[in-house]
């Protein structure tokens, strides 16, 4: 069953999960919900490709744990893109992405770039798009946008942790876990279920 074909009560409840009051969107261009989903789909598609490139750079520099984190985050961004694409098609659109070649720097530079991108999505893009989807009463759009933002919150935390102790992130053998439904990412499995989509931990993807 599609993740979007569940009880509307659950969908609307999820709209408030882990979401503090949205900050001002500033210069963010909030358009129709369909256009916003296309923007989000394009962003997640590019993040997926970029993080895979960043993972290769981290591996080349000997930052094995960072490489694993980027690989896990790339998987999560792919999940977000697929979820957005499903809703875009439900709304009569066709998902479109212009995936650019990543400008790869040093691992520290790449982490800083990734943190900047995740922070923007967490603080501006997704809150702005969610406000529009709520105004429209589009429950499926609310769900996919909300689940993506919840995961970006965790990505930003992990990137900041890596930047705070970059030398300590050279160790090999690190493992990250990714929810296959929403892309929520963590260095440890949840106690029972994903805190964002409530997916059982037994279904989580292991990235190592």
N, C-alpha and C positions, 0 to 999 in steps of 0.2 A: 504494500500500500504506500502511496506517495506520502511524504512527510507533511504535505499540505492538505491532505484529505482527512483531517482529524477533527475532533470536536471543536467547534468554534469557541466554546468556553475555554478550552485549553489554549487555543491560539491567542485569544485575547488576554488570558492570564500571563502567557509568556511575554506579551508586549511590555510587561513591567519588570521582568526578571533581570536583575543585575544592572538596571538602568537608572542612574541618578538623573536629576533634572538636566535636560539638554542645554548645553551652552549656546550662545548666539552663533548663528552660522556665518556671520561676517560676509565675506565676498563669495561664499559658496553659491553657485547657480542651482537653485532648486526649481525644476521644471515639472512636467507631468510625472506621475508615478512610473509610467512606462519608460519615459526618457531617463528618469533617475535610475531605474533598474538597469538600463543599458549602460549608463555611466559606471555603475557599480560592477556590472559584469565585465566591462572593459578593464577596469582597475584591478579586479581580482585575477583576470586572465594574465595581465602583465605582471602582477606580483608573483604569480605562480612561476612564470618563466624566469623572472629576475632572481627569485630566491634559489632556484636550481643553479643558476650561474654563480650566485654568491656562495652556495654550498661547495662548488668545485674550487673556488678561490680559497675558501677557508681550509679545505682539505689540503690544498697545495701549500698553504702557509703553516700547516701543522696544527690548526685549531680544530681538532676532531669533533669536540662537543658542539662547537659553533656550526660546523658542517651538518651535523645531525639535526640541530635545531632548525637550520634553514631548510633542510629536506622535509622535516615535519611540517613547517609552516607552509612550504610550497604545496604539500598535500592538502592542507587545510584550505588554502586559497582556491585550489582546484574544486574542492567541495562547495565552497561559497559560490564559485562561478556556475557550477552545475545547478545549484539550488535557484540562483537568480534566473538562469536560463529557463528552468521549468516554469517559473511564474511569468516570464516574458512571453513564452509560448502560450500559456493559458490566457494571456491578455491579447493574443492575436499578433504578437510581434515575432521577430526572428532575432535571436541573440547575435550580436556583432561585436568583434573585438579587433583592434588594431595593435597587435603585439609587437612592441619595439625591441630591438636588441638592447640588452642591459649594458649600462655603462659601469663596468666592474672596477672597483678600486681596491684598496687594501681591505682586509677583513674588518678593521676598526671603522673605516669609512663606510663599508657596506652595512655594518650594524647601525651606524648613525643614520644612514639613509633609510634603512628599514624602520627604525624607531620613529623617524619623522613621518614616514608614510602611515604607519599604524596609528600614530597619535592623531594625525589629521582625520583618518577614517573614524577613529574612536570619538573624537571631540567635535568634529564639524560635519563631515560628509554623512555618516550614518544617522546622527541625530536629526540633521536637516531633512534627509530623505524619509526618515520615520515619521517626522511631524506631518509631512505631506501625505504619506500613506494613511496615517491615522485620520487626517482630515477627510480623505477620500473614503474611509471605511473599508479599505482593501486589506482583509485579514491575511491573505496569502503573502502579499508584499510585506506587511508588517512582520510576519514570521521570518521570512528569509533575511530581511534587513536586520532584524533584531538578533537573530542567531549569529550572523556574520559579525556584528559589532561586539557581541559578547566574546567571540573568539579573538577579535583584534585587541581587546583589552588584555587578554592573557599574553598575546604575542608581544605587545609593548612591554609588559612586565618582564618577560623572558629576555628580550633584547637588552633592556636596561640592566638586568642581572649580568648578562654576558659582558657588557661594556664596563661594568663596575669591577669585574674580576677577569679580564680577558686572558691573562696568563694562566689562570686556573681552569680555563675552558679549553686547554690543549689536550686534556686527558681523553684517551680513547675509551670506548665501551659505554658511552652515555646512551640512554634510552628516553624517548619521548612518546607520548600517547596521544592519538588524535581520534576524536569522535567522528565516525563515518557519516553521521547525519548532519552535524553542524560545524565540524572543523575545530571545536574547542580543543585546545592543545595544552598539555601539562607534562611535567617531568615525573609525575606519579599518577597512578590510576585513582579515580574517585572511589569513595567508599562503596557505593552501590551503583549510582547512575550518573550520567553527565549532568552537571549542575545547570546546564543551559537547555538542552533538548530532552533530558531525562532518559537518554539512551542507556541501556544496561552496559556496565563496564566490560562485560564479556565480549561485546561487539567492537571494542576500541581497537584501532590499528596500532601496531607497535612499530616504531621507527627507530632503528639503531644502526 
